[in-house]
Amino acid sequence: MFRNKDEEEQRFYIKSSENVASLGRYVVLVDRETGVNYLQSWVGGGSGITPLLDRNGQVVVEKSSLKD
């Protein structure tokens, strides 16, 4: 994840990114090995990351991103 690799070899990829005025930035990351979506935020001087949940409280998993 922290080494210089080709895009295809990296475990995580950025699905979407959004800047929120002067407040911060939100990014949805996807783990290519598990398909799990994560929400990463940078707000003010802090940051955090958590699995992204659907409306039923279940972890969002993208089956199309899984490695064969």
N, CA, C and O atoms as CSV, one atom per row, in Angstrom:
chain,resi,resn,atom,element,x,y,z
A,1,MET,N,N,0.819,-1.190,0.000
A,1,MET,CA,C,0.000,0.000,0.000
A,1,MET,C,C,0.863,1.253,0.000
A,1,MET,O,O,0.470,2.248,-0.609
A,2,PHE,N,N,2.013,1.252,0.651
A,2,PHE,CA,C,2.818,2.452,0.763
A,2,PHE,C,C,3.997,2.463,-0.201
A,2,PHE,O,O,4.715,3.459,-0.285
A,3,ARG,N,N,4.205,1.374,-0.925
A,3,ARG,CA,C,5.276,1.308,-1.914
A,3,ARG,C,C,4.754,1.782,-3.262
A,3,ARG,O,O,3.545,1.791,-3.496
A,4,ASN,N,N,5.661,2.174,-4.146
A,4,ASN,CA,C,5.264,2.540,-5.501
A,4,ASN,C,C,4.982,1.269,-6.287
A,4,ASN,O,O,5.891,0.496,-6.589
A,5,LYS,N,N,3.720,1.066,-6.611
A,5,LYS,CA,C,3.304,-0.101,-7.382
A,5,LYS,C,C,2.412,0.370,-8.515
A,5,LYS,O,O,1.885,1.482,-8.480
A,6,ASP,N,N,2.246,-0.466,-9.504
A,6,ASP,CA,C,1.280,-0.167,-10.547
A,6,ASP,C,C,-0.109,-0.161,-9.929
A,6,ASP,O,O,-0.358,-0.857,-8.945
A,7,GLU,N,N,-1.014,0.622,-10.507
A,7,GLU,CA,C,-2.387,0.738,-10.002
A,7,GLU,C,C,-3.030,-0.629,-9.812
A,7,GLU,O,O,-3.738,-0.838,-8.826
A,8,GLU,N,N,-2.804,-1.557,-10.724
A,8,GLU,CA,C,-3.438,-2.871,-10.661
A,8,GLU,C,C,-2.964,-3.688,-9.468
A,8,GLU,O,O,-3.701,-4.550,-8.990
A,9,GLU,N,N,-1.757,-3.442,-8.975
A,9,GLU,CA,C,-1.206,-4.222,-7.881
A,9,GLU,C,C,-1.573,-3.679,-6.506
A,9,GLU,O,O,-1.424,-4.388,-5.511
A,10,GLN,N,N,-2.050,-2.435,-6.425
A,10,GLN,CA,C,-2.357,-1.841,-5.135
A,10,GLN,C,C,-3.599,-2.488,-4.544
A,10,GLN,O,O,-4.565,-2.773,-5.252
A,11,ARG,N,N,-3.560,-2.717,-3.228
A,11,ARG,CA,C,-4.676,-3.378,-2.572
A,11,ARG,C,C,-5.919,-2.492,-2.510
A,11,ARG,O,O,-7.038,-2.985,-2.656
A,12,PHE,N,N,-5.733,-1.195,-2.296
A,12,PHE,CA,C,-6.859,-0.275,-2.170
A,12,PHE,C,C,-6.918,0.668,-3.361
A,12,PHE,O,O,-5.886,1.049,-3.915
A,13,TYR,N,N,-8.134,1.043,-3.752
A,13,TYR,CA,C,-8.277,2.096,-4.751
A,13,TYR,C,C,-9.344,3.079,-4.288
A,13,TYR,O,O,-10.222,2.741,-3.494
A,14,ILE,N,N,-9.250,4.304,-4.800
A,14,ILE,CA,C,-10.196,5.353,-4.434
A,14,ILE,C,C,-11.400,5.263,-5.366
A,14,ILE,O,O,-11.275,5.420,-6.580
A,15,LYS,N,N,-12.563,5.008,-4.780
A,15,LYS,CA,C,-13.798,4.904,-5.545
A,15,LYS,C,C,-14.383,6.291,-5.795
A,15,LYS,O,O,-14.857,6.584,-6.893
A,16,SER,N,N,-14.346,7.140,-4.772
A,16,SER,CA,C,-14.836,8.507,-4.916
A,16,SER,C,C,-14.171,9.404,-3.893
A,16,SER,O,O,-13.662,8.939,-2.873
A,17,SER,N,N,-14.184,10.694,-4.177
A,17,SER,CA,C,-13.560,11.682,-3.307
A,17,SER,C,C,-14.385,12.952,-3.352
A,17,SER,O,O,-14.873,13.343,-4.412
A,18,GLU,N,N,-14.546,13.601,-2.199
A,18,GLU,CA,C,-15.358,14.812,-2.144
A,18,GLU,C,C,-14.750,15.799,-1.147
A,18,GLU,O,O,-14.504,15.461,0.011
A,19,ASN,N,N,-14.516,17.010,-1.616
A,19,ASN,CA,C,-14.086,18.085,-0.727
A,19,ASN,C,C,-15.334,18.771,-0.199
A,19,ASN,O,O,-16.260,19.048,-0.961
A,20,VAL,N,N,-15.366,19.048,1.101
A,20,VAL,CA,C,-16.526,19.666,1.730
A,20,VAL,C,C,-16.136,21.077,2.162
A,20,VAL,O,O,-15.632,21.294,3.264
A,21,ALA,N,N,-16.384,22.030,1.262
A,21,ALA,CA,C,-16.061,23.448,1.501
A,21,ALA,C,C,-14.710,23.565,2.197
A,21,ALA,O,O,-13.725,22.989,1.736
A,22,SER,N,N,-14.655,24.283,3.271
A,22,SER,CA,C,-13.390,24.434,4.007
A,22,SER,C,C,-13.310,23.456,5.176
A,22,SER,O,O,-12.375,23.519,5.974
A,23,LEU,N,N,-14.278,22.558,5.279
A,23,LEU,CA,C,-14.325,21.634,6.413
A,23,LEU,C,C,-13.347,20.481,6.298
A,23,LEU,O,O,-12.700,20.121,7.281
A,24,GLY,N,N,-13.226,19.899,5.124
A,24,GLY,CA,C,-12.358,18.735,4.990
A,24,GLY,C,C,-12.612,17.967,3.720
A,24,GLY,O,O,-13.083,18.508,2.720
A,25,ARG,N,N,-12.286,16.687,3.783
A,25,ARG,CA,C,-12.386,15.826,2.601
A,25,ARG,C,C,-12.874,14.442,3.010
A,25,ARG,O,O,-12.500,13.928,4.064
A,26,TYR,N,N,-13.713,13.845,2.168
A,26,TYR,CA,C,-14.210,12.492,2.374
A,26,TYR,C,C,-13.814,11.643,1.180
A,26,TYR,O,O,-13.937,12.078,0.035
A,27,VAL,N,N,-13.337,10.423,1.447
A,27,VAL,CA,C,-12.898,9.511,0.398
A,27,VAL,C,C,-13.486,8.130,0.676
A,27,VAL,O,O,-13.482,7.662,1.814
A,28,VAL,N,N,-13.991,7.484,-0.375
A,28,VAL,CA,C,-14.435,6.088,-0.258
A,28,VAL,C,C,-13.357,5.230,-0.899
A,28,VAL,O,O,-13.064,5.357,-2.088
A,29,LEU,N,N,-12.767,4.348,-0.083
A,29,LEU,CA,C,-11.724,3.425,-0.528
A,29,LEU,C,C,-12.322,2.032,-0.648
A,29,LEU,O,O,-13.223,1.673,0.110
A,30,VAL,N,N,-11.827,1.249,-1.593
A,30,VAL,CA,C,-12.288,-0.131,-1.747
A,30,VAL,C,C,-11.082,-1.055,-1.651
A,30,VAL,O,O,-10.065,-0.835,-2.310
A,31,ASP,N,N,-11.205,-2.090,-0.825
A,31,ASP,CA,C,-10.180,-3.115,-0.673
A,31,ASP,C,C,-10.380,-4.135,-1.784
A,31,ASP,O,O,-11.409,-4.810,-1.828
A,32,ARG,N,N,-9.416,-4.254,-2.673
A,32,ARG,CA,C,-9.543,-5.179,-3.804
A,32,ARG,C,C,-9.606,-6.641,-3.365
A,32,ARG,O,O,-10.179,-7.468,-4.074
A,33,GLU,N,N,-9.031,-6.973,-2.217
A,33,GLU,CA,C,-9.014,-8.380,-1.770
A,33,GLU,C,C,-10.314,-8.801,-1.119
A,33,GLU,O,O,-10.729,-9.950,-1.266
A,34,THR,N,N,-10.977,-7.887,-0.391
A,34,THR,CA,C,-12.207,-8.242,0.318
A,34,THR,C,C,-13.450,-7.613,-0.282
A,34,THR,O,O,-14.562,-8.080,-0.035
A,35,GLY,N,N,-13.273,-6.546,-1.076
A,35,GLY,CA,C,-14.411,-5.822,-1.641
A,35,GLY,C,C,-15.050,-4.843,-0.677
A,35,GLY,O,O,-16.003,-4.156,-1.045
A,36,VAL,N,N,-14.544,-4.758,0.564
A,36,VAL,CA,C,-15.115,-3.877,1.581
A,36,VAL,C,C,-14.835,-2.413,1.235
A,36,VAL,O,O,-13.721,-2.052,0.855
A,37,ASN,N,N,-15.879,-1.574,1.375
A,37,ASN,CA,C,-15.760,-0.126,1.171
A,37,ASN,C,C,-15.498,0.538,2.512
A,37,ASN,O,O,-16.107,0.180,3.521
A,38,TYR,N,N,-14.587,1.509,2.521
A,38,TYR,CA,C,-14.260,2.256,3.731
A,38,TYR,C,C,-14.478,3.736,3.481
A,38,TYR,O,O,-14.216,4.228,2.384
A,39,LEU,N,N,-14.956,4.447,4.491
A,39,LEU,CA,C,-15.084,5.892,4.440
A,39,LEU,C,C,-13.941,6.483,5.244
A,39,LEU,O,O,-13.808,6.221,6.440
A,40,GLN,N,N,-13.116,7.284,4.579
A,40,GLN,CA,C,-12.003,7.958,5.238
A,40,GLN,C,C,-12.301,9.447,5.212
A,40,GLN,O,O,-12.731,9.987,4.192
A,41,SER,N,N,-12.068,10.112,6.348
A,41,SER,CA,C,-12.353,11.543,6.416
A,41,SER,C,C,-11.182,12.303,7.007
A,41,SER,O,O,-10.476,11.821,7.893
A,42,TRP,N,N,-11.002,13.499,6.490
A,42,TRP,CA,C,-10.050,14.457,7.054
A,42,TRP,C,C,-10.861,15.705,7.344
A,42,TRP,O,O,-11.319,16.380,6.422
A,43,VAL,N,N,-11.041,16.014,8.614
A,43,VAL,CA,C,-11.837,17.177,9.005
A,43,VAL,C,C,-11.037,17.964,10.036
A,43,VAL,O,O,-10.650,17.435,11.079
A,44,GLY,N,N,-10.797,19.232,9.728
A,44,GLY,CA,C,-10.000,20.054,10.634
A,44,GLY,C,C,-8.625,19.441,10.809
A,44,GLY,O,O,-7.929,19.186,9.826
A,45,GLY,N,N,-8.230,19.204,12.035
A,45,GLY,CA,C,-6.921,18.628,12.319
A,45,GLY,C,C,-6.940,17.130,12.532
A,45,GLY,O,O,-5.909,16.543,12.861
A,46,GLY,N,N,-8.089,16.497,12.352
A,46,GLY,CA,C,-8.186,15.066,12.610
A,46,GLY,C,C,-8.572,14.269,11.388
A,46,GLY,O,O,-8.952,14.818,10.353
A,47,SER,N,N,-8.465,12.958,11.529
A,47,SER,CA,C,-8.855,12.061,10.443
A,47,SER,C,C,-9.390,10.770,11.033
A,47,SER,O,O,-9.173,10.470,12.207
A,48,GLY,N,N,-10.084,10.019,10.214
A,48,GLY,CA,C,-10.617,8.743,10.667
A,48,GLY,C,C,-10.979,7.863,9.500
A,48,GLY,O,O,-11.083,8.326,8.364
A,49,ILE,N,N,-11.172,6.576,9.787
A,49,ILE,CA,C,-11.574,5.625,8.753
A,49,ILE,C,C,-12.502,4.597,9.399
A,49,ILE,O,O,-12.296,4.185,10.540
A,50,THR,N,N,-13.531,4.191,8.646
A,50,THR,CA,C,-14.503,3.225,9.142
A,50,THR,C,C,-15.107,2.480,7.962
A,50,THR,O,O,-15.176,3.032,6.864
A,51,PRO,N,N,-15.547,1.239,8.158
A,51,PRO,CA,C,-16.236,0.549,7.064
A,51,PRO,C,C,-17.508,1.328,6.697
A,51,PRO,O,O,-18.192,1.858,7.572
A,52,LEU,N,N,-17.809,1.389,5.423
A,52,LEU,CA,C,-19.011,2.064,4.945
A,52,LEU,C,C,-20.189,1.112,5.124
A,52,LEU,O,O,-20.105,-0.060,4.755
A,53,LEU,N,N,-21.286,1.615,5.689
A,53,LEU,CA,C,-22.463,0.791,5.960
A,53,LEU,C,C,-23.628,1.198,5.067
A,53,LEU,O,O,-23.760,2.363,4.693
A,54,ASP,N,N,-24.478,0.215,4.728
A,54,ASP,CA,C,-25.682,0.530,3.966
A,54,ASP,C,C,-26.793,0.932,4.937
A,54,ASP,O,O,-26.561,1.029,6.142
A,55,ARG,N,N,-27.987,1.162,4.421
A,55,ARG,CA,C,-29.087,1.637,5.273
A,55,ARG,C,C,-29.531,0.612,6.315
A,55,ARG,O,O,-30.202,0.971,7.283
A,56,ASN,N,N,-29.160,-0.677,6.129
A,56,ASN,CA,C,-29.512,-1.718,7.092
A,56,ASN,C,C,-28.402,-1.986,8.103
A,56,ASN,O,O,-28.521,-2.884,8.937
A,57,GLY,N,N,-27.322,-1.205,8.027
A,57,GLY,CA,C,-26.209,-1.378,8.955
A,57,GLY,C,C,-25.226,-2.459,8.540
A,57,GLY,O,O,-24.355,-2.842,9.321
A,58,GLN,N,N,-25.359,-2.955,7.308
A,58,GLN,CA,C,-24.456,-3.983,6.800
A,58,GLN,C,C,-23.280,-3.334,6.072
A,58,GLN,O,O,-23.442,-2.291,5.438
A,59,VAL,N,N,-22.108,-3.940,6.160
A,59,VAL,CA,C,-20.926,-3.432,5.480
A,59,VAL,C,C,-21.134,-3.513,3.964
A,59,VAL,O,O,-21.596,-4.529,3.444
A,60,VAL,N,N,-20.787,-2.429,3.265
A,60,VAL,CA,C,-20.907,-2.394,1.801
A,60,VAL,C,C,-19.734,-3.162,1.209
A,60,VAL,O,O,-18.574,-2.832,1.455
A,61,VAL,N,N,-20.052,-4.205,0.416
A,61,VAL,CA,C,-19.034,-5.038,-0.229
A,61,VAL,C,C,-19.292,-5.041,-1.724
A,61,VAL,O,O,-20.407,-5.316,-2.168
A,62,GLU,N,N,-18.259,-4.735,-2.502
A,62,GLU,CA,C,-18.357,-4.767,-3.956
A,62,GLU,C,C,-17.802,-6.084,-4.471
A,62,GLU,O,O,-16.592,-6.308,-4.441
A,63,LYS,N,N,-18.656,-6.923,-4.927
A,63,LYS,CA,C,-18.212,-8.220,-5.425
A,63,LYS,C,C,-17.429,-8.087,-6.726
A,63,LYS,O,O,-16.579,-8.928,-7.022
A,64,SER,N,N,-17.705,-7.031,-7.516
A,64,SER,CA,C,-17.020,-6.837,-8.785
A,64,SER,C,C,-15.551,-6.452,-8.613
A,64,SER,O,O,-14.768,-6.589,-9.553
A,65,SER,N,N,-15.163,-5.972,-7.429
A,65,SER,CA,C,-13.771,-5.555,-7.210
A,65,SER,C,C,-12.890,-6.666,-6.661
A,65,SER,O,O,-11.681,-6.484,-6.523
A,66,LEU,N,N,-13.483,-7.820,-6.345
A,66,LEU,CA,C,-12.718,-8.916,-5.758
A,66,LEU,C,C,-11.773,-9.539,-6.772
A,66,LEU,O,O,-12.100,-9.678,-7.951
A,67,LYS,N,N,-10.581,-9.914,-6.283
A,67,LYS,CA,C,-9.629,-10.622,-7.128
A,67,LYS,C,C,-10.119,-12.037,-7.378
A,67,LYS,O,O,-10.772,-12.632,-6.521
A,68,ASP,N,N,-9.810,-12.572,-8.534
A,68,ASP,CA,C,-10.228,-13.956,-8.842
A,68,ASP,C,C,-9.337,-14.952,-8.150
A,68,ASP,O,O,-9.535,-16.159,-8.291
